[in-house]
Amino acid sequence: DRDRDRDRGGKGGGKGGGGGNDKGGKGRRKRGSSPAQDEEGKVSAADFRMAPEEARTRLDALLGKMQDAAAEQESSRFLQWRLLEEVGSEGECDEICTAVLPSVGRLASDVFGNFVVQKLFERGTPEQRRGIVDKLLGEIYNLATNKYGCRVVQKMLEVLPSEDQARLVKELQNKVLDCVEDMHGNHVIQIMVKSMAVADIEFIINTLAGSAEKMASHMYGCRVIQRLVEKCTPDQISELITKLRGKVDKLATDLHGNYVVQCILEFGSQEDKRSIIQLIRKDLVFYGKNKVGSNVVEKCFEVTTDGDDAGFLSEEREALYRTVLGEAGDNNTPLKTLANDKFGNYAVQGIIRHSRGADRDLLKQRLNSMEGHLNHQTSKHIMNALKKLE
């Protein structure tokens, strides 16, 4: 099984947008695991059915004890329901905001209260949003590294205009690495990269450039670097990329760093891509037989065939195929070595998928001729990959 053998993962553990552990399996419902209140806090207009008078009476009862009400599961869901534009009035939104504001700091880090604060940010006016920010200033780092508070900070960053974003994250400027290395805080840094202007996140870029190899090899740091490479132009992160390029030989076989190398191969400059491909090609068998390095080898063939810069990289593509195919008549070509390896065979399957024209024909010829010399398990996968080309 490919996933089990290679532990391929997804972009270094996935892209932002969360906080806390993955949802568990089935079983007895626990606090925070209501099926009606998922990780995104979704509450729909159809979740409650009551007459307007009944809804008004219930809201009045909650307004006077908001700190406790918003932190209780069913009351939290009711408040979120009233904050939906298609359900509650602007006046009700004002009332809820006024009642929440005195205890917004505590509610922002509560398992149920955080959803009410998020919904207020979605529905509130610019003035109400600024009022919430004012109350939370000084606590942003604590919230960013809290399982529930990090969701509120992310929501604020997604909704606020740039000047308020900058005010919000000012207290994180000296705590970038602390946040990146935190299981919740790294999501906040990722959202900052995605939602803020490049000029406003230079402190993140500079901080990561100062610890480039360490962060690229970190289970959360690799995610943040990928977000930067995806968003920024090569010139905007030149120092970071330069330092990463100098460590590609190590990062390409690192459990987390290999995702960073693949990301640069996809989004980096033409010269960045060429430099990495040349380094990998020089020791193709070594990287191809590595559990995660084989992913990088496959990515090299992909970007030289189907990537945006495939035309520019045509010579690199030809060199890659010359290297993997080896000399005619050679009984120990890189292709054969990789095809017989438990990880290398996946790189070969990727090479097959990305092959074209004469290279594909020669590749099929070579693989078919060595079928009897391949071990049973890898041969099955490779021959199936060839059949898919027909």
C-alpha positions as a Markdown table, in Angstrom:
| # | Residue | x | y | z |
|---|---|---|---|---|
| 1 | Asp | 0.0 | 0.0 | 0.0 |
| 2 | Arg | 1.5 | 3.3 | -1.2 |
| 3 | Asp | 0.4 | 5.4 | 1.8 |
| 4 | Arg | 1.4 | 2.9 | 4.3 |
| 5 | Asp | 4.8 | 2.2 | 2.7 |
| 6 | Arg | 5.8 | 5.8 | 2.1 |
| 7 | Asp | 3.9 | 7.7 | 4.7 |
| 8 | Arg | 3.5 | 10.4 | 2.1 |
| 9 | Gly | 1.2 | 12.7 | 4.1 |
| 10 | Gly | -0.1 | 15.9 | 2.6 |
| 11 | Lys | 1.9 | 19.0 | 2.3 |
| 12 | Gly | 3.7 | 18.5 | 5.5 |
| 13 | Gly | 0.7 | 17.7 | 7.6 |
| 14 | Gly | -1.9 | 19.8 | 5.8 |
| 15 | Lys | -2.7 | 23.4 | 5.3 |
| 16 | Gly | -3.8 | 25.8 | 8.1 |
| 17 | Gly | -7.3 | 26.5 | 9.2 |
| 18 | Gly | -7.7 | 24.7 | 12.5 |
| 19 | Gly | -6.4 | 24.2 | 15.9 |
| 20 | Gly | -6.6 | 21.3 | 18.3 |
| 21 | Asn | -6.7 | 17.7 | 17.6 |
| 22 | Asp | -8.5 | 15.9 | 14.7 |
| 23 | Lys | -12.0 | 14.8 | 15.5 |
| 24 | Gly | -12.1 | 11.4 | 17.1 |
| 25 | Gly | -14.1 | 8.4 | 16.1 |
| 26 | Lys | -17.6 | 7.3 | 17.0 |
| 27 | Gly | -18.6 | 6.8 | 20.6 |
| 28 | Arg | -20.1 | 8.5 | 23.6 |
| 29 | Arg | -20.5 | 12.2 | 23.0 |
| 30 | Lys | -18.1 | 14.4 | 24.9 |
| 31 | Arg | -18.0 | 18.1 | 25.6 |
| 32 | Gly | -17.0 | 19.8 | 22.3 |
| 33 | Ser | -17.9 | 16.8 | 20.1 |
| 34 | Ser | -21.6 | 17.5 | 19.3 |
| 35 | Pro | -22.6 | 16.5 | 15.8 |
| 36 | Ala | -24.5 | 19.7 | 15.5 |
| 37 | Gln | -21.4 | 21.8 | 16.4 |
| 38 | Asp | -18.5 | 20.6 | 14.2 |
| 39 | Glu | -15.0 | 21.9 | 14.0 |
| 40 | Glu | -16.1 | 24.9 | 11.9 |
| 41 | Gly | -19.0 | 25.7 | 14.3 |
| 42 | Lys | -21.6 | 25.5 | 11.6 |
| 43 | Val | -25.1 | 26.4 | 12.8 |
| 44 | Ser | -27.9 | 26.7 | 10.2 |
| 45 | Ala | -31.1 | 28.6 | 10.1 |
| 46 | Ala | -33.0 | 25.4 | 10.3 |
| 47 | Asp | -31.4 | 24.2 | 13.5 |
| 48 | Phe | -34.0 | 25.9 | 15.7 |
| 49 | Arg | -37.7 | 26.1 | 15.2 |
| 50 | Met | -39.5 | 28.5 | 17.5 |
| 51 | Ala | -41.9 | 31.4 | 17.3 |
| 52 | Pro | -40.4 | 34.9 | 17.3 |
| 53 | Glu | -41.9 | 35.5 | 20.8 |
| 54 | Glu | -40.3 | 32.4 | 22.2 |
| 55 | Ala | -37.0 | 33.2 | 20.6 |
| 56 | Arg | -37.1 | 36.8 | 22.1 |
| 57 | Thr | -37.9 | 35.5 | 25.5 |
| 58 | Arg | -35.0 | 33.0 | 25.4 |
| 59 | Leu | -32.6 | 35.7 | 24.2 |
| 60 | Asp | -33.7 | 38.1 | 27.0 |
| 61 | Ala | -33.0 | 35.3 | 29.5 |
| 62 | Leu | -29.5 | 34.8 | 28.2 |
| 63 | Leu | -28.4 | 38.4 | 27.8 |
| 64 | Gly | -28.2 | 38.9 | 31.6 |
| 65 | Lys | -25.9 | 35.9 | 32.1 |
| 66 | Met | -23.9 | 36.0 | 28.9 |
| 67 | Gln | -20.6 | 34.7 | 30.2 |
| 68 | Asp | -22.2 | 31.5 | 31.4 |
| 69 | Ala | -24.7 | 31.2 | 28.5 |
| 70 | Ala | -22.2 | 31.5 | 25.7 |
| 71 | Ala | -20.0 | 28.9 | 27.3 |
| 72 | Glu | -22.9 | 26.4 | 27.4 |
| 73 | Gln | -23.3 | 24.2 | 24.4 |
| 74 | Glu | -27.0 | 24.6 | 23.5 |
| 75 | Ser | -27.1 | 28.3 | 24.5 |
| 76 | Ser | -24.0 | 28.9 | 22.4 |
| 77 | Arg | -25.7 | 27.4 | 19.4 |
| 78 | Phe | -28.9 | 29.4 | 20.0 |
| 79 | Leu | -26.8 | 32.7 | 20.2 |
| 80 | Gln | -25.0 | 31.7 | 16.9 |
| 81 | Trp | -28.4 | 31.1 | 15.4 |
| 82 | Arg | -29.7 | 34.5 | 16.3 |
| 83 | Leu | -26.5 | 36.0 | 14.9 |
| 84 | Leu | -27.2 | 34.6 | 11.4 |
| 85 | Glu | -28.2 | 37.4 | 9.0 |
| 86 | Glu | -31.3 | 35.5 | 7.8 |
| 87 | Val | -32.5 | 34.9 | 11.4 |
| 88 | Gly | -31.7 | 37.7 | 13.9 |
| 89 | Ser | -32.1 | 41.4 | 13.5 |
| 90 | Glu | -29.3 | 44.0 | 13.6 |
| 91 | Gly | -30.7 | 45.1 | 17.0 |
| 92 | Glu | -30.3 | 41.6 | 18.4 |
| 93 | Cys | -26.7 | 41.5 | 17.1 |
| 94 | Asp | -26.1 | 44.8 | 18.9 |
| 95 | Glu | -27.5 | 43.4 | 22.1 |
| 96 | Ile | -25.5 | 40.2 | 22.0 |
| 97 | Cys | -22.3 | 42.1 | 21.2 |
| 98 | Thr | -22.9 | 44.5 | 24.2 |
| 99 | Ala | -23.5 | 41.5 | 26.5 |
| 100 | Val | -20.5 | 39.5 | 25.2 |
| 101 | Leu | -17.9 | 42.3 | 25.3 |
| 102 | Pro | -17.2 | 42.3 | 29.0 |
| 103 | Ser | -16.2 | 38.6 | 29.0 |
| 104 | Val | -15.0 | 38.3 | 25.4 |
| 105 | Gly | -11.5 | 37.4 | 26.4 |
| 106 | Arg | -12.7 | 34.4 | 28.4 |
| 107 | Leu | -15.2 | 33.3 | 25.8 |
| 108 | Ala | -12.7 | 33.5 | 23.0 |
| 109 | Ser | -10.8 | 30.6 | 24.5 |
| 110 | Asp | -13.9 | 28.6 | 25.5 |
| 111 | Val | -14.9 | 25.4 | 23.7 |
| 112 | Phe | -18.3 | 26.8 | 22.9 |
| 113 | Gly | -17.9 | 30.5 | 23.5 |
| 114 | Asn | -15.3 | 30.8 | 20.8 |
| 115 | Phe | -18.0 | 30.1 | 18.2 |
| 116 | Val | -20.1 | 33.0 | 19.5 |
| 117 | Val | -17.2 | 35.4 | 19.2 |
| 118 | Gln | -16.4 | 34.2 | 15.7 |
| 119 | Lys | -20.0 | 34.6 | 14.6 |
| 120 | Leu | -20.0 | 38.1 | 16.1 |
| 121 | Phe | -17.0 | 39.0 | 14.0 |
| 122 | Glu | -18.8 | 37.7 | 10.9 |
| 123 | Arg | -22.0 | 39.6 | 11.6 |
| 124 | Gly | -20.7 | 42.7 | 13.5 |
| 125 | Thr | -20.2 | 46.2 | 12.3 |
| 126 | Pro | -16.6 | 47.6 | 11.8 |
| 127 | Glu | -17.1 | 49.4 | 15.1 |
| 128 | Gln | -18.1 | 46.3 | 16.9 |
| 129 | Arg | -15.2 | 44.4 | 15.5 |
| 130 | Arg | -12.8 | 47.1 | 16.6 |
| 131 | Gly | -14.4 | 47.0 | 20.1 |
| 132 | Ile | -13.7 | 43.2 | 20.3 |
| 133 | Val | -10.1 | 43.7 | 19.1 |
| 134 | Asp | -9.6 | 46.4 | 21.8 |
| 135 | Lys | -10.7 | 44.0 | 24.5 |
| 136 | Leu | -8.4 | 41.2 | 23.3 |
| 137 | Leu | -5.2 | 43.2 | 22.8 |
| 138 | Gly | -2.6 | 42.0 | 25.1 |
| 139 | Glu | -4.0 | 38.5 | 25.0 |
| 140 | Ile | -3.4 | 37.7 | 21.3 |
| 141 | Tyr | -0.4 | 35.4 | 21.9 |
| 142 | Asn | -2.3 | 33.5 | 24.6 |
| 143 | Leu | -5.3 | 33.1 | 22.3 |
| 144 | Ala | -3.1 | 32.2 | 19.2 |
| 145 | Thr | -1.6 | 29.3 | 21.1 |
| 146 | Asn | -4.9 | 28.1 | 22.6 |
| 147 | Lys | -6.9 | 25.3 | 21.1 |
| 148 | Tyr | -10.1 | 27.4 | 20.8 |
| 149 | Gly | -8.7 | 30.9 | 20.9 |
| 150 | Cys | -6.6 | 30.3 | 17.8 |
| 151 | Arg | -9.8 | 30.0 | 15.8 |
| 152 | Val | -11.0 | 33.4 | 16.9 |
| 153 | Val | -7.7 | 35.0 | 16.0 |
| 154 | Gln | -7.8 | 33.3 | 12.6 |
| 155 | Lys | -11.4 | 34.6 | 12.0 |
| 156 | Met | -10.3 | 38.1 | 13.0 |
| 157 | Leu | -7.4 | 38.1 | 10.6 |
| 158 | Glu | -9.7 | 36.9 | 7.8 |
| 159 | Val | -12.3 | 39.6 | 8.4 |
| 160 | Leu | -10.3 | 42.7 | 9.5 |
| 161 | Pro | -9.0 | 45.3 | 7.1 |
| 162 | Ser | -5.2 | 45.6 | 6.8 |
| 163 | Glu | -4.7 | 48.4 | 9.3 |
| 164 | Asp | -6.5 | 46.5 | 12.0 |
| 165 | Gln | -4.7 | 43.2 | 11.1 |
| 166 | Ala | -1.4 | 44.9 | 11.7 |
| 167 | Arg | -2.6 | 46.3 | 15.1 |
| 168 | Leu | -3.9 | 42.8 | 16.1 |
| 169 | Val | -0.6 | 40.9 | 15.3 |
| 170 | Lys | 1.8 | 43.5 | 16.6 |
| 171 | Glu | 2.3 | 41.6 | 19.8 |
| 172 | Leu | 3.3 | 38.5 | 17.9 |
| 173 | Gln | 6.2 | 40.1 | 16.2 |
| 174 | Asn | 8.7 | 38.8 | 18.8 |
| 175 | Lys | 7.0 | 35.5 | 19.2 |
| 176 | Val | 6.9 | 34.2 | 15.6 |
| 177 | Leu | 9.0 | 31.0 | 16.3 |
| 178 | Asp | 7.0 | 30.3 | 19.4 |
| 179 | Cys | 3.8 | 30.4 | 17.4 |
| 180 | Val | 5.2 | 28.4 | 14.5 |
| 181 | Glu | 6.3 | 25.6 | 16.8 |
| 182 | Asp | 3.0 | 25.5 | 18.6 |
| 183 | Met | 0.3 | 23.1 | 17.4 |
| 184 | His | -2.3 | 25.9 | 17.5 |
| 185 | Gly | -0.2 | 29.0 | 16.9 |
| 186 | Asn | 1.2 | 27.7 | 13.6 |
| 187 | His | -2.3 | 27.9 | 12.1 |
| 188 | Val | -2.5 | 31.6 | 13.1 |
| 189 | Ile | 0.8 | 32.3 | 11.4 |
| 190 | Gln | -0.4 | 30.5 | 8.2 |
| 191 | Ile | -3.5 | 32.6 | 8.1 |
| 192 | Met | -1.4 | 35.8 | 8.6 |
| 193 | Val | 0.7 | 34.8 | 5.6 |
| 194 | Lys | -2.4 | 34.0 | 3.5 |
| 195 | Ser | -4.5 | 37.0 | 4.4 |
| 196 | Met | -2.1 | 39.9 | 5.1 |
| 197 | Ala | -0.1 | 42.0 | 2.6 |
| 198 | Val | 3.5 | 40.9 | 2.1 |
| 199 | Ala | 4.8 | 44.2 | 3.4 |
| 200 | Asp | 3.0 | 43.5 | 6.7 |
| 201 | Ile | 4.5 | 40.0 | 7.2 |
| 202 | Glu | 8.1 | 40.9 | 6.5 |
| 203 | Phe | 8.8 | 40.1 | 10.2 |
| 204 | Ile | 7.6 | 36.5 | 9.6 |
| 205 | Ile | 9.8 | 36.2 | 6.5 |
| 206 | Asn | 12.8 | 37.6 | 8.2 |
| 207 | Thr | 12.4 | 35.4 | 11.3 |
| 208 | Leu | 12.0 | 32.2 | 9.3 |
| 209 | Ala | 15.0 | 33.1 | 7.1 |
| 210 | Gly | 17.1 | 33.3 | 10.3 |
| 211 | Ser | 16.1 | 29.7 | 11.1 |
| 212 | Ala | 15.5 | 28.4 | 7.6 |
| 213 | Glu | 16.8 | 24.8 | 7.9 |
| 214 | Lys | 15.3 | 24.3 | 11.4 |
| 215 | Met | 11.9 | 25.5 | 10.3 |
| 216 | Ala | 11.8 | 23.6 | 7.1 |
| 217 | Ser | 12.5 | 20.4 | 9.1 |
| 218 | His | 9.8 | 21.2 | 11.7 |
| 219 | Met | 6.4 | 19.6 | 11.4 |
| 220 | Tyr | 4.7 | 23.0 | 11.6 |
| 221 | Gly | 7.4 | 25.2 | 10.3 |
| 222 | Cys | 7.4 | 23.4 | 7.0 |
| 223 | Arg | 3.8 | 24.4 | 6.6 |
| 224 | Val | 4.4 | 28.1 | 7.2 |
| 225 | Ile | 7.3 | 28.1 | 4.7 |
| 226 | Gln | 5.1 | 26.5 | 2.1 |
| 227 | Arg | 2.5 | 29.2 | 2.6 |
| 228 | Leu | 5.2 | 31.8 | 2.1 |
| 229 | Val | 6.6 | 30.1 | -1.1 |
| 230 | Glu | 3.1 | 29.8 | -2.5 |
| 231 | Lys | 2.2 | 33.5 | -1.9 |
| 232 | Cys | 5.4 | 35.5 | -2.3 |
| 233 | Thr | 7.5 | 36.2 | -5.4 |
| 234 | Pro | 11.0 | 34.8 | -5.3 |
| 235 | Asp | 12.4 | 38.3 | -4.8 |
| 236 | Gln | 10.2 | 38.8 | -1.7 |
| 237 | Ile | 11.7 | 35.8 | 0.1 |
| 238 | Ser | 15.1 | 35.6 | -1.6 |
| 239 | Glu | 17.1 | 35.3 | 1.6 |
| 240 | Leu | 14.9 | 32.4 | 2.8 |
| 241 | Ile | 15.0 | 30.6 | -0.5 |
| 242 | Thr | 18.8 | 31.0 | -0.8 |
| 243 | Lys | 19.3 | 29.4 | 2.6 |
| 244 | Leu | 16.9 | 26.6 | 1.8 |
| 245 | Arg | 18.6 | 25.9 | -1.6 |
| 246 | Gly | 21.8 | 25.5 | 0.3 |
| 247 | Lys | 20.3 | 22.7 | 2.4 |
| 248 | Val | 18.3 | 20.8 | -0.3 |
| 249 | Asp | 20.6 | 17.8 | -0.1 |
| 250 | Lys | 19.4 | 17.3 | 3.5 |
| 251 | Leu | 15.8 | 18.6 | 3.2 |
| 252 | Ala | 15.0 | 16.4 | 0.3 |
| 253 | Thr | 15.2 | 13.3 | 2.6 |
| 254 | Asp | 13.7 | 15.0 | 5.6 |
| 255 | Leu | 10.3 | 13.9 | 6.8 |
| 256 | His | 9.0 | 17.5 | 6.7 |
| 257 | Gly | 11.6 | 19.3 | 4.7 |
| 258 | Asn | 10.9 | 17.3 | 1.5 |
| 259 | Tyr | 7.5 | 19.1 | 1.3 |
| 260 | Val | 9.3 | 22.4 | 1.3 |
| 261 | Val | 11.6 | 21.2 | -1.6 |
| 262 | Gln | 8.6 | 20.0 | -3.5 |
| 263 | Cys | 6.9 | 23.4 | -3.0 |
| 264 | Ile | 9.9 | 25.3 | -4.3 |
| 265 | Leu | 9.9 | 23.0 | -7.3 |
| 266 | Glu | 6.3 | 24.0 | -8.0 |
| 267 | Phe | 6.3 | 27.7 | -7.1 |
| 268 | Gly | 9.9 | 28.8 | -7.0 |
| 269 | Ser | 11.8 | 30.7 | -9.7 |
| 270 | Gln | 13.1 | 29.0 | -12.8 |
| 271 | Glu | 16.6 | 29.1 | -11.5 |
| 272 | Asp | 15.5 | 27.7 | -8.2 |
| 273 | Lys | 13.8 | 24.8 | -9.9 |
| 274 | Arg | 16.8 | 24.1 | -12.2 |
| 275 | Ser | 19.3 | 24.2 | -9.3 |
| 276 | Ile | 17.3 | 21.7 | -7.3 |
| 277 | Ile | 16.7 | 19.4 | -10.3 |
| 278 | Gln | 20.4 | 19.3 | -11.1 |
| 279 | Leu | 21.3 | 18.5 | -7.5 |
| 280 | Ile | 18.7 | 15.6 | -7.3 |
| 281 | Arg | 19.8 | 14.3 | -10.7 |
| 282 | Lys | 23.4 | 13.9 | -9.6 |
| 283 | Asp | 22.4 | 11.4 | -7.0 |
| 284 | Leu | 19.0 | 10.2 | -8.4 |
| 285 | Val | 19.2 | 6.6 | -7.1 |
| 286 | Phe | 20.0 | 7.8 | -3.5 |
| 287 | Tyr | 17.0 | 10.2 | -3.4 |
| 288 | Gly | 14.8 | 7.8 | -5.3 |
| 289 | Lys | 15.4 | 5.0 | -2.8 |
| 290 | Asn | 14.7 | 7.2 | 0.2 |
| 291 | Lys | 11.2 | 7.0 | 1.7 |
| 292 | Val | 10.4 | 10.7 | 1.2 |
| 293 | Gly | 13.2 | 11.6 | -1.2 |
| 294 | Ser | 11.4 | 9.5 | -3.8 |
| 295 | Asn | 8.6 | 12.1 | -3.6 |
| 296 | Val | 11.1 | 14.8 | -4.6 |
| 297 | Val | 12.4 | 12.7 | -7.5 |
| 298 | Glu | 8.9 | 12.3 | -8.8 |
| 299 | Lys | 8.2 | 16.0 | -8.4 |
| 300 | Cys | 11.3 | 16.8 | -10.6 |
| 301 | Phe | 9.9 | 14.8 | -13.4 |
| 302 | Glu | 6.5 | 16.4 | -13.0 |
| 303 | Val | 7.6 | 20.0 | -13.1 |
| 304 | Thr | 9.8 | 19.4 | -16.1 |
| 305 | Thr | 6.9 | 17.9 | -18.0 |
| 306 | Asp | 3.7 | 19.5 | -16.8 |
| 307 | Gly | 4.8 | 22.6 | -14.8 |
| 308 | Asp | 4.5 | 26.2 | -15.7 |
| 309 | Asp | 8.2 | 26.3 | -16.5 |
| 310 | Ala | 8.4 | 23.0 | -18.4 |
| 311 | Gly | 9.6 | 24.7 | -21.6 |
| 312 | Phe | 12.5 | 26.4 | -19.7 |
| 313 | Leu | 13.3 | 23.1 | -18.1 |
| 314 | Ser | 13.3 | 21.0 | -21.2 |
| 315 | Glu | 17.1 | 20.4 | -21.0 |
| 316 | Glu | 16.7 | 19.3 | -17.4 |
| 317 | Arg | 14.0 | 16.9 | -18.4 |
| 318 | Glu | 16.1 | 15.3 | -21.1 |
| 319 | Ala | 19.0 | 15.0 | -18.6 |
| 320 | Leu | 16.7 | 13.4 | -16.0 |
| 321 | Tyr | 15.6 | 10.7 | -18.5 |
| 322 | Arg | 19.2 | 10.1 | -19.7 |
| 323 | Thr | 20.2 | 9.6 | -16.1 |
| 324 | Val | 17.3 | 7.2 | -15.1 |
| 325 | Leu | 17.4 | 5.2 | -18.3 |
| 326 | Gly | 21.1 | 4.7 | -18.3 |
| 327 | Glu | 23.1 | 3.2 | -21.1 |
| 328 | Ala | 21.6 | 0.6 | -23.5 |
| 329 | Gly | 22.8 | -2.8 | -22.5 |
| 330 | Asp | 23.6 | -1.9 | -18.9 |
| 331 | Asn | 22.1 | -4.5 | -16.6 |
| 332 | Asn | 22.2 | -2.2 | -13.6 |
| 333 | Thr | 20.6 | 1.0 | -14.7 |
| 334 | Pro | 19.2 | 3.5 | -12.2 |
| 335 | Leu | 15.7 | 2.5 | -13.6 |
| 336 | Lys | 16.2 | -1.1 | -12.7 |
| 337 | Thr | 17.6 | -0.3 | -9.3 |
| 338 | Leu | 14.6 | 2.0 | -8.5 |
| 339 | Ala | 12.1 | -0.4 | -9.9 |
| 340 | Asn | 13.2 | -3.1 | -7.5 |
| 341 | Asp | 13.2 | -0.8 | -4.5 |
| 342 | Lys | 10.2 | -0.6 | -2.1 |
| 343 | Phe | 10.3 | 3.2 | -2.3 |
| 344 | Gly | 12.0 | 3.7 | -5.6 |
| 345 | Asn | 9.3 | 1.9 | -7.4 |
| 346 | Tyr | 6.9 | 4.7 | -6.6 |
| 347 | Ala | 9.3 | 7.2 | -8.2 |
| 348 | Val | 9.3 | 5.0 | -11.3 |
| 349 | Gln | 5.5 | 4.9 | -11.3 |
| 350 | Gly | 5.6 | 8.7 | -11.2 |
| 351 | Ile | 8.1 | 8.9 | -14.0 |
| 352 | Ile | 5.8 | 6.7 | -16.1 |
| 353 | Arg | 2.9 | 9.0 | -15.5 |
| 354 | His | 4.8 | 12.0 | -16.5 |
| 355 | Ser | 6.6 | 10.5 | -19.5 |
| 356 | Arg | 5.8 | 11.7 | -23.0 |
| 357 | Gly | 6.6 | 10.9 | -26.6 |
| 358 | Ala | 9.9 | 9.1 | -27.4 |
| 359 | Asp | 10.8 | 9.1 | -23.7 |
| 360 | Arg | 7.7 | 7.2 | -22.9 |
| 361 | Asp | 8.3 | 4.7 | -25.7 |
| 362 | Leu | 11.8 | 4.0 | -24.5 |
| 363 | Leu | 10.7 | 3.8 | -20.9 |
| 364 | Lys | 8.1 | 1.2 | -21.8 |
| 365 | Gln | 10.5 | -0.7 | -23.8 |
| 366 | Arg | 13.1 | -0.8 | -21.0 |
| 367 | Leu | 10.6 | -1.7 | -18.3 |
| 368 | Asn | 9.0 | -4.5 | -20.4 |
| 369 | Ser | 12.4 | -6.0 | -21.1 |
| 370 | Met | 13.3 | -6.2 | -17.5 |
| 371 | Glu | 9.9 | -7.5 | -16.2 |
| 372 | Gly | 11.3 | -10.9 | -15.5 |
| 373 | His | 14.1 | -9.3 | -13.4 |
| 374 | Leu | 11.8 | -7.3 | -11.1 |
| 375 | Asn | 10.7 | -8.5 | -7.8 |
| 376 | His | 7.1 | -9.6 | -7.7 |
| 377 | Gln | 5.6 | -6.9 | -5.5 |
| 378 | Thr | 7.2 | -3.9 | -7.3 |
| 379 | Ser | 6.7 | -5.5 | -10.7 |
| 380 | Lys | 2.9 | -5.6 | -10.2 |
| 381 | His | 2.7 | -1.9 | -9.4 |
| 382 | Ile | 4.9 | -0.8 | -12.3 |
| 383 | Met | 3.2 | -3.0 | -14.9 |
| 384 | Asn | -0.1 | -1.7 | -13.8 |
| 385 | Ala | 1.2 | 1.9 | -14.2 |
| 386 | Leu | 2.3 | 1.0 | -17.7 |
| 387 | Lys | -1.1 | -0.5 | -18.6 |
| 388 | Lys | -2.8 | 2.8 | -17.6 |
| 389 | Leu | -0.9 | 4.5 | -20.5 |
| 390 | Glu | -2.6 | 2.3 | -23.0 |
